[in-house]
Amino acid sequence: YSFLPGITEGIVAEDVVPECAMPLCNAVLSLTEVLLEPSSAESDADGPEIVEEDTARVCMLIIGAISSCASNESDASSNDLCGALLSCALARVLTTSETWCIISENMPSRVLEIYANATSFLFNISATPVYASQDQYSNAHDMQRGEIALATRSGLSSLFGHLNSLETDDSMVELFCSKLFTLESVRKSACRLSQLIAADDNYVADLLQQIVLLHTDGARLLAKSGITSELLSFAHSYATEEKKYLSSHMGVSGAASLKSPPVLNGHLSLLNVLLSSPLQASDRTALSIDTMKIFKEYSCAGERLLQSYPADTELTMKFLETLYLTYSSLKKAAGSVLVDNSPAHVDEPLMKLERSVLSVTYHLSAFPFPNDLLPPLPIGLINVEKIHASEMKTVVTSLTVVNTWWDNVPDSGAPLPTPPTGSSDAGVLHRYNTYNSRAGSTFSEGKYQHAVKSAKCLDVALMVLLSRVAFVAKRNTGTFSVDAVAIAKGLCRCSDASRAIEDRLASMKSHPEEDITTLLSSTIVNPNSQGDQRLLSQSLQLEKEYLVEVGSCLGQCAEKLISLALQDARRMSEYENDQEWAYFIGAMTPALDHTQVESKGVGCLFDDTNTEASKLNAQALRQELEKMKANFLRL
């Protein structure tokens, strides 16, 4: 590696005595820690300053040393351990990378080959199973190989993350990636890494994600490596064990506490980046069909996950995001034989999963905030729900006891003012005095965070429902897929809250001193110093940030609820079902009258174009309702 900057011409890899390689690698790891550890101001004044060029050069030398390990065939196991140590050193140095890049302009082609050779070597030794528990290893040798693989993956992930973080379009990085992902050795290693998914390797999905994110060629390489077959194989194994457990005596009492597999988040994240990557149309279609089959295997786990919200909000969001990307990809390929024969059209487990998405959509949209803070719904909408319930002769219902997902949300973080949730409570005095006198009703930073998460989750769930409309229309089902009362409730809640938040933000901008004065006289706080007043100002700024985030999400949700209702209305026009039409008209008419979206739009979109789009969709929905009424009268 004499071509690397800073290396004397006469030094080559063969000059290193094999017995010295291991001590040298340990020394490199120790030196990088010393080099990069924070030092005191006194020592900085006496010693030389470590600049970006120095750390970049150290990185290059480490990569060159890794390449020399790949070239030395005297002791493969020793070379692998040396590579793992150097990989850890590389990861350590790359953590300091902010503006510099290890691949510079006009870098000689020979140096890029050294980089590709080193990376290929790390790929090879990383393709060994890494398990979460030591008990999963067959023997001590396998466990050592797993530790070496895990250490190597840290260097690879850091290297790919470093190159992927560059904001500029670097032609040398492009050339390096092209060299790397066309190597036969890398292709074989990618296949071995993909196979580790079915072997219950808990960590391999993270590295595979980095490969996809780094370059289009990396995404194509994995797409053709059989990775979805491995993901499907693991999903099938899990579903088989899950079914066996649930059918046993243990599953009778333990079904409610059954958790999702620990690797599910990583597997979904991997599918997420693959579906988002610029693959060829045929590869994307095959990938989305396989992903739909994977969702079929996880249908029961998905149902439990959605029904237990907010037990695992991060995994729920990831699950919905991947489901949305899958439907969107299938929708783009609509009409192909593969898509027409896919489970998206006819499979019952997936339909059950979709119903769970509908259920969580209804619940989150109806309760964007705790129930005791929500304004009343339109009386016309309430009456439609009561009439519908009264028509059920054998099913007993209760509309008085309401349990919501908020019941499982702990109160944590700093206290904050109660959020505005309807048009009548955007004022300062109302917000601070109406609810704060009630025990346990004070809002907090933790509750705001949950409100933001639920609004984002609702937004993605609605995207799933909108993306699946094309498939629902082709299913020969005699009933409609969405509940009009639930959609109307969600529209009222989201529209009321987003518009009230928009009014509140406008009030904070025009009269900021009013908030401080009101807070000072409220019963929540009793500041007695200027420092306390500064804390109050910080609280108001924090409240504003949360309101902007949750308000914009709820505004987008209201817009999507209108779109969902509009699409369902247009699909309903193909059927002649007077009961369904009456139910839909009776629910959506008071919701439109109440929200006035046709003339005002929804709140907190912060964009005149988006506001106009919501108005147009609401007006189109009203027109569909009028058509239904006319057709209904002719029946």
C-alpha positions in Angstrom: 0.0 0.0 0.0 2.8 2.3 -0.8 0.4 4.3 -3.0 -1.3 5.7 0.1 -0.5 9.3 1.1 2.2 9.6 3.7 3.7 6.2 3.1 7.4 5.8 2.0 7.7 4.3 -1.4 9.8 1.3 -0.3 7.3 -0.1 2.3 5.0 -2.9 1.1 2.7 -5.3 2.9 5.1 -8.2 2.7 7.6 -6.4 4.9 5.5 -7.0 8.0 6.5 -10.1 9.8 3.4 -12.3 10.5 4.3 -12.6 14.2 4.3 -8.8 14.5 0.9 -8.2 12.8 -1.3 -8.8 15.9 0.7 -6.6 18.3 0.8 -3.9 15.6 -3.0 -4.1 15.2 -3.5 -3.8 19.0 -1.2 -0.8 18.9 -3.1 0.8 16.2 -6.4 0.4 18.1 -4.8 1.9 21.3 -3.2 4.8 19.4 -6.4 5.8 17.8 -8.1 6.0 21.2 -5.2 8.1 22.5 -5.2 10.3 19.4 -8.9 11.1 19.5 -9.6 11.2 23.2 -10.5 14.7 24.5 -7.6 16.5 26.2 -7.3 19.4 28.6 -6.7 23.0 27.5 -3.2 22.9 29.1 -2.1 19.8 27.1 -3.6 21.3 24.0 -1.3 24.3 24.3 1.8 22.1 24.7 1.1 19.5 22.1 0.3 19.5 18.4 -3.3 20.0 17.2 -4.9 17.1 15.5 -6.5 18.4 12.3 -9.0 16.8 9.9 -6.2 16.0 7.4 -4.4 14.0 10.1 -7.4 11.9 11.0 -8.2 11.4 7.3 -4.7 10.2 6.7 -4.9 7.8 9.7 -8.1 6.4 8.3 -6.4 5.8 5.0 -3.5 4.0 6.6 -5.9 1.7 8.6 -7.7 0.8 5.4 -4.3 0.0 3.8 -3.4 -2.2 6.7 -6.7 -4.1 6.4 -6.0 -4.6 2.7 -2.6 -6.1 3.7 -4.4 -8.6 5.9 -6.5 -9.7 2.9 -3.3 -10.2 0.9 -1.5 -12.3 3.5 -2.6 -16.0 3.2 -0.2 -17.4 5.8 -2.7 -17.6 8.7 -6.4 -16.9 7.8 -7.7 -16.9 11.4 -5.0 -14.5 12.5 -5.7 -12.3 9.5 -9.4 -12.2 10.4 -8.7 -11.2 14.0 -6.3 -8.5 12.7 -9.0 -7.3 10.4 -11.5 -7.1 13.2 -9.1 -5.0 15.4 -8.3 -2.7 12.6 -12.1 -2.4 11.7 -12.7 -1.3 15.3 -10.0 1.3 14.9 -11.5 2.5 11.6 -14.9 2.8 13.2 -13.3 4.9 16.1 -11.7 7.3 13.7 -14.7 7.7 11.5 -16.8 8.9 14.4 -14.9 12.2 14.1 -15.8 12.6 10.5 -17.9 15.7 9.9 -16.6 17.6 6.8 -13.7 15.5 5.6 -13.9 12.3 3.4 -11.5 9.4 3.2 -11.9 9.4 -0.6 -10.4 12.6 -2.0 -10.6 14.1 -5.5 -8.2 12.8 -8.1 -7.3 9.8 -5.9 -5.3 7.2 -8.0 -7.2 4.3 -9.2 -4.8 1.9 -7.5 -5.7 3.4 -4.1 -9.4 2.9 -4.8 -8.6 -0.8 -5.6 -6.9 -1.0 -2.2 -10.0 0.4 -0.6 -12.2 -2.0 -2.4 -10.0 -4.9 -1.6 -10.0 -4.0 2.1 -13.8 -3.6 2.1 -14.3 -6.9 0.3 -12.1 -8.6 3.0 -14.2 -7.1 5.8 -17.3 -8.3 3.9 -16.0 -11.8 3.9 -15.2 -12.1 7.6 -18.4 -10.3 8.6 -20.6 -13.0 7.0 -20.5 -15.3 10.1 -23.5 -15.7 12.4 -23.7 -13.3 15.3 -26.2 -14.2 18.0 -27.7 -12.3 20.8 -27.1 -15.0 23.4 -23.9 -17.1 23.9 -26.1 -20.2 24.3 -26.9 -20.0 20.6 -23.3 -20.8 19.6 -22.3 -24.4 19.1 -18.8 -24.0 20.6 -16.2 -21.5 21.8 -14.7 -21.3 18.3 -18.0 -20.3 16.7 -18.5 -17.7 19.4 -15.1 -16.2 18.7 -15.9 -16.1 15.0 -19.2 -14.3 15.9 -17.3 -11.7 18.0 -14.9 -11.1 15.1 -17.8 -10.7 12.7 -19.6 -8.2 15.0 -16.4 -6.1 15.3 -15.9 -6.2 11.6 -19.5 -5.1 10.9 -18.9 -2.0 13.1 -16.1 -0.9 10.7 -18.2 -1.6 7.6 -21.3 0.2 9.0 -19.1 3.2 10.0 -17.5 3.3 6.6 -20.7 3.1 4.7 -22.4 5.6 7.0 -19.5 8.0 6.5 -19.7 7.8 2.7 -23.5 8.0 2.7 -23.4 11.1 4.9 -21.6 13.2 2.3 -23.9 15.9 1.0 -22.0 16.5 -2.2 -22.1 14.2 -5.2 -18.6 12.9 -5.3 -17.6 11.1 -8.5 -14.7 9.3 -6.7 -17.2 7.8 -4.1 -19.4 6.8 -7.0 -16.4 5.1 -8.7 -15.4 3.3 -5.4 -19.0 2.0 -5.0 -19.1 0.8 -8.6 -15.8 -1.0 -8.1 -16.9 -2.5 -4.8 -20.3 -3.9 -5.7 -19.2 -5.4 -9.0 -16.6 -7.6 -7.2 -17.5 -11.3 -7.3 -16.2 -11.7 -3.7 -18.6 -9.0 -2.5 -21.5 -10.6 -4.3 -20.8 -14.0 -2.6 -20.4 -12.3 0.8 -23.7 -10.4 0.3 -25.5 -13.7 -0.4 -24.0 -15.2 2.8 -25.0 -12.1 4.8 -28.6 -12.4 3.4 -28.7 -16.1 4.5 -27.9 -15.1 8.0 -31.3 -13.5 8.4 -33.0 -16.9 8.4 -30.3 -18.1 10.8 -31.7 -15.7 13.5 -28.7 -13.3 13.3 -30.0 -10.3 15.3 -27.5 -7.8 13.9 -27.0 -8.5 10.2 -30.1 -6.4 9.1 -28.4 -3.2 10.3 -25.4 -3.8 8.0 -27.6 -4.8 5.1 -29.5 -1.5 5.5 -26.2 0.5 5.2 -25.4 -1.4 2.0 -28.7 -0.4 0.5 -28.4 3.2 1.6 -24.9 3.6 0.4 -25.5 3.1 -3.4 -28.0 2.0 -5.9 -25.7 -0.9 -6.9 -25.8 -2.1 -3.3 -29.6 -2.1 -3.3 -29.6 -4.0 -6.6 -27.0 -6.5 -5.3 -29.2 -7.3 -2.3 -32.4 -7.4 -4.3 -30.9 -10.2 -6.4 -29.2 -12.0 -3.5 -32.4 -13.7 -2.4 -32.8 -11.5 0.6 -36.6 -11.5 0.6 -36.6 -15.3 0.4 -34.5 -15.3 3.6 -36.8 -12.8 5.3 -39.8 -14.8 4.2 -38.2 -18.0 5.5 -37.7 -16.4 8.9 -41.2 -15.0 9.0 -42.6 -18.4 8.1 -40.6 -20.1 10.9 -41.8 -17.5 13.4 -45.5 -17.8 12.3 -45.3 -21.6 12.6 -43.9 -21.4 16.2 -46.4 -18.7 17.0 -49.3 -20.8 15.8 -48.0 -23.8 17.8 -47.7 -21.7 20.9 -51.2 -20.1 20.6 -52.8 -23.5 20.1 -51.1 -24.9 23.2 -52.2 -24.5 26.8 -49.6 -21.8 27.2 -51.1 -19.7 24.5 -54.5 -19.6 26.2 -53.3 -17.2 28.9 -50.2 -15.9 27.3 -51.5 -14.7 24.0 -52.1 -11.1 25.2 -48.5 -10.8 26.4 -46.9 -12.4 23.4 -44.3 -10.1 22.0 -43.1 -9.4 18.5 -39.8 -11.1 17.5 -36.8 -9.0 18.5 -35.5 -8.9 14.9 -38.8 -7.6 13.4 -37.8 -3.9 13.7 -34.6 -4.5 11.8 -36.2 -6.7 9.2 -38.9 -4.1 8.5 -36.3 -1.3 8.4 -34.4 -3.3 5.8 -37.5 -3.8 3.7 -38.3 -0.1 4.1 -35.0 1.0 2.6 -35.2 -1.6 -0.2 -38.7 -0.5 -1.2 -37.6 3.2 -1.1 -34.5 2.6 -3.2 -34.3 3.3 -7.0 -34.7 -0.3 -8.2 -35.7 -1.4 -11.6 -39.4 -1.8 -12.1 -39.3 -5.6 -12.3 -37.1 -5.9 -9.2 -39.4 -3.5 -7.3 -42.5 -5.5 -8.2 -40.9 -8.8 -7.2 -39.7 -7.2 -3.9 -43.2 -5.8 -3.1 -44.9 -9.1 -3.8 -42.5 -11.0 -1.5 -43.0 -8.3 1.1 -46.7 -8.8 1.0 -46.1 -12.5 1.6 -44.0 -11.6 4.6 -46.8 -9.5 5.9 -49.1 -12.4 5.5 -46.9 -14.5 7.8 -46.7 -11.6 10.3 -50.5 -10.9 10.2 -51.3 -12.2 13.7 -48.2 -10.4 15.2 -49.2 -7.3 13.3 -52.8 -7.4 14.6 -51.5 -7.7 18.2 -49.1 -4.9 17.6 -51.7 -2.5 16.3 -54.3 -3.5 18.9 -51.8 -2.9 21.8 -51.0 0.7 20.8 -49.1 2.5 22.4 -47.2 -0.4 23.8 -44.5 -0.2 21.0 -45.0 3.0 19.0 -41.7 2.8 17.1 -42.4 -0.7 15.9 -46.0 0.1 15.1 -44.8 3.1 12.9 -42.2 1.0 11.2 -44.8 -1.7 10.5 -47.3 0.8 8.9 -44.6 2.5 6.9 -43.4 -0.7 5.3 -47.0 -1.8 4.6 -47.6 1.6 2.9 -44.5 1.3 0.8 -45.5 -2.2 -0.2 -49.0 -1.2 -1.3 -47.6 1.8 -3.2 -45.1 -0.3 -5.1 -47.8 -2.8 -6.0 -50.1 0.0 -7.1 -47.4 1.3 -9.5 -47.3 -2.2 -11.1 -51.0 -2.6 -11.2 -52.2 -4.7 -14.2 -49.3 -7.1 -14.3 -50.0 -10.8 -13.9 -47.8 -11.1 -10.8 -49.6 -8.3 -9.0 -53.1 -9.6 -10.0 -52.2 -13.0 -8.5 -50.6 -11.5 -5.4 -52.1 -11.9 -1.9 -53.0 -8.2 -1.9 -56.3 -9.0 -3.7 -57.7 -12.1 -2.0 -55.8 -13.2 1.0 -57.8 -13.4 4.2 -54.9 -12.9 6.7 -54.0 -9.7 5.0 -57.6 -8.5 5.0 -57.7 -9.1 8.8 -54.5 -7.1 9.1 -56.1 -4.3 7.1 -59.0 -4.3 9.4 -56.6 -3.8 12.3 -55.2 -0.8 10.5 -58.7 0.5 10.1 -59.3 -0.1 13.8 -56.2 1.8 15.0 -57.1 4.6 12.5 -60.5 5.0 14.0 -59.2 5.1 17.5 -56.3 7.5 17.0 -58.3 9.9 14.9 -61.2 9.9 17.5 -58.8 10.6 20.4 -55.9 12.8 19.3 -55.9 14.1 22.9 -57.3 12.7 26.1 -61.1 12.3 26.0 -61.8 14.8 28.8 -60.1 17.6 26.7 -62.0 17.0 23.5 -64.9 19.2 22.4 -68.4 17.6 21.8 -69.1 16.1 18.4 -71.9 17.3 16.2 -75.3 16.2 17.5 -76.3 14.9 14.0 -73.3 12.6 14.0 -74.0 11.3 17.5 -77.6 10.6 16.5 -76.6 8.6 13.5 -74.4 6.4 15.7 -77.2 6.0 18.2 -79.7 5.0 15.6 -77.2 2.5 14.1 -76.6 1.0 17.5 -80.3 0.7 18.2 -80.9 -1.3 15.1 -78.7 -4.1 16.5 -81.2 -6.5 18.2 -78.9 -9.1 19.6 -75.6 -7.2 20.1 -75.4 -5.2 23.3 -73.4 -2.0 23.1 -72.3 0.7 25.5 -71.7 4.3 24.4 -71.1 5.7 27.9 -67.9 3.9 29.0 -65.0 5.0 26.8 -61.5 3.4 27.2 -58.8 5.1 25.1 -55.2 4.5 24.3 -54.5 7.6 26.5 -55.3 5.4 29.6 -52.0 3.6 29.1 -49.9 6.8 28.7 -47.9 7.8 31.8 -47.6 11.4 32.8 -43.9 12.3 32.5 -41.7 15.3 31.9 -42.2 19.0 32.6 -45.7 20.3 33.1 -47.0 22.3 30.1 -50.3 24.1 29.3 -53.2 22.1 28.2 -53.4 22.0 24.3 -56.3 23.6 22.5 -58.5 20.9 21.0 -61.5 22.8 19.7 -62.5 26.2 18.4 -63.7 27.4 21.8 -60.6 26.8 23.8 -57.8 28.5 21.8 -57.7 31.4 24.2 -55.1 31.7 26.9 -57.4 32.0 29.9 -59.5 29.0 28.9 -56.4 26.8 28.4 -54.9 27.6 31.8 -58.0 27.7 34.0 -60.6 25.3 32.6 -58.8 22.0 33.0 -55.9 22.8 35.3 -58.1 22.8 38.4 -59.0 19.2 37.8 -56.9 16.5 39.5 -54.7 14.6 37.0 -55.6 16.8 34.0 -52.4 18.8 33.8 -50.7 18.2 30.5 -47.0 17.4 30.3 -44.1 17.2 27.9 -44.4 13.4 27.9 -48.1 13.6 26.8 -47.2 16.1 24.1 -44.6 13.6 22.8 -47.2 10.8 22.7 -49.7 13.1 21.0 -47.1 13.8 18.3 -46.3 10.1 17.9 -49.9 9.1 17.6 -50.6 11.9 15.0 -47.7 10.6 12.9 -48.8 7.0 13.3 -52.3 8.0 12.3 -50.9 9.9 9.2 -49.1 6.7 8.0 -52.1 4.5 8.8 -54.2 6.7 6.6 -51.6 6.5 3.8 -51.9 2.7 4.0 -55.7 2.9 3.7 -55.5 5.3 0.8 -52.9 3.2 -1.1 -55.0 0.1 -0.8 -58.2 1.5 -2.3 -57.2 0.3 -5.8 -57.0 -3.3 -4.4 -60.1 -3.1 -2.4 -62.1 -2.1 -5.4 -61.1 -5.3 -7.2 -62.2 -7.5 -4.3 -65.6 -9.0 -4.7 -66.8 -8.0 -1.3 -70.4 -7.0 -0.7 -69.8 -4.6 2.1 -67.8 -1.3 2.2 -64.4 -1.2 3.8 -64.6 1.9 6.0 -67.0 3.0 8.7 -68.5 6.4 7.8 -69.2 7.4 11.5 -65.6 6.6 12.5 -64.2 8.6 9.6 -66.6 11.5 10.3 -65.6 11.4 14.0 -61.9 11.5 13.1 -62.5 14.3 10.7 -64.2 16.4 13.3 -61.5 15.7 16.0 -58.5 16.4 13.7 -60.0 19.4 12.0 -61.2 21.0 15.3 -57.8 20.4 16.9 -55.7 21.6 14.0 -57.7 24.8 13.6 -57.7 25.5 17.3 -53.9 25.0 17.4 -53.5 27.3 14.4 -55.5 30.0 16.3 -53.4 29.4 19.4 -50.1 29.7 17.4 -51.4 33.0 15.9 -52.2 34.2 19.4 -48.8 33.4 20.7 -47.2 35.3 17.8 -49.3 38.4 18.1 -49.6 38.6 22.0 -46.6 36.7 23.5 -46.7 38.8 26.7 -50.2 37.6 27.4 -49.0 34.1 28.0 -46.3 35.1 30.5 -48.8 37.2 32.4 -51.4 34.4 32.5 -48.8 31.8 33.5 -47.6 34.1 36.4 -51.1 34.3 37.8 -52.1 30.7 37.2 -52.3 28.1 39.9 -49.8 25.7 38.2 -46.7 27.9 38.8 -45.8 30.5 41.3 -42.5 32.0 40.1 -40.7 34.3 42.5 -37.6 35.3 40.5 -36.5 36.4 37.1 -34.9 32.9 36.7 -38.4 31.3 37.1 -39.8 33.7 34.5 -37.1 32.7 32.1 -38.1 29.0 32.7 -41.7 30.0 31.9 -40.6 31.6 28.6 -38.7 28.4 27.8 -41.8 26.4 28.5 -43.8 28.5 26.2 -41.3 28.0 23.4 -41.4 24.3 24.0 -45.2 24.3 23.9 -45.0 26.2 20.6 -42.7 23.6 19.1 -45.0 20.8 20.1 -48.1 22.6 18.9 -46.5 23.2 15.4 -45.6 19.5 15.1 -48.8 18.0 16.4 -51.0 20.6 14.7 -49.4 20.1 11.2 -49.7 16.3 11.6 -53.4 16.5 12.6 -54.1 19.0 9.7 -52.6 16.5 7.2 -54.7 13.7 8.9 -57.9 15.7 8.4 -57.0 16.2 4.8 -56.4 12.5 4.3 -59.6 11.5 6.1 -61.5 13.7 3.6 -59.7 12.0 0.7 -60.5 8.5 2.2 -64.1 9.4 2.5 -64.2 10.8 -1.1 -62.6 7.7 -2.5 -65.0 5.5 -0.7 -68.0 7.6 -1.8 -67.0 7.3 -5.4 -66.6 3.5 -5.0 -70.0 3.3 -3.3 -71.7 4.9 -6.3 -71.1 1.6 -8.1 -73.4 -0.2 -5.6 -77.1 0.2 -5.0 -77.4 -0.3 -1.2 -79.8 2.3 0.3 -78.9 1.4 3.9 -75.2 1.9 3.3 -75.9 5.2 1.4 -78.1 6.5 4.2 -75.5 5.6 6.8 -72.7 7.3 4.8 -74.8 10.4 4.1 -76.0 10.7 7.7 -72.5 10.6 9.1 -70.5 12.7 6.6 -73.0 15.5 6.2 -72.9 16.8 9.8 -69.1 16.3 9.8 -68.8 18.6 6.8 -71.2 21.1 8.2 -69.4 21.2 11.5 -65.8 21.5 10.2 -66.6 23.9 7.3 -63.6 22.5 5.5 -65.2 23.4 2.2 -64.8 27.1 2.9 -62.0 27.3 5.5 -59.9 24.3 4.8 -58.1 22.4 7.6 -55.8 24.0 10.1 -52.0 24.1 10.5 -51.1 23.1 6.9 -49.0 26.3 6.7 -49.3 26.3 2.9 -52.0 28.0 0.8 -51.8 25.3 -1.9 -52.4 22.5 0.6 -55.3 24.5 2.2 -56.9 24.9 -1.2 -56.5 21.2 -2.0 -58.4 20.3 1.2 -61.2 22.7 0.3 -61.5 21.1 -3.2 -61.6 17.6 -1.8 -64.3 18.6 0.7 -66.3 20.2 -2.0 -66.0 17.1 -4.2 -67.1 15.0 -1.2 -70.2 17.2 -0.8 -71.0 16.8 -4.4 -70.8 13.0 -4.1 -73.1 13.2 -1.1 -75.6 15.2 -3.1 -75.5 12.6 -5.9 -76.1 9.8 -3.4 -79.1 11.7 -2.0 -80.5 12.1 -5.5 -80.0 8.4 -6.3 -81.3 7.5 -2.9 -84.6 9.3 -3.6 -85.0 7.5 -6.9 -84.8 4.1 -5.4 
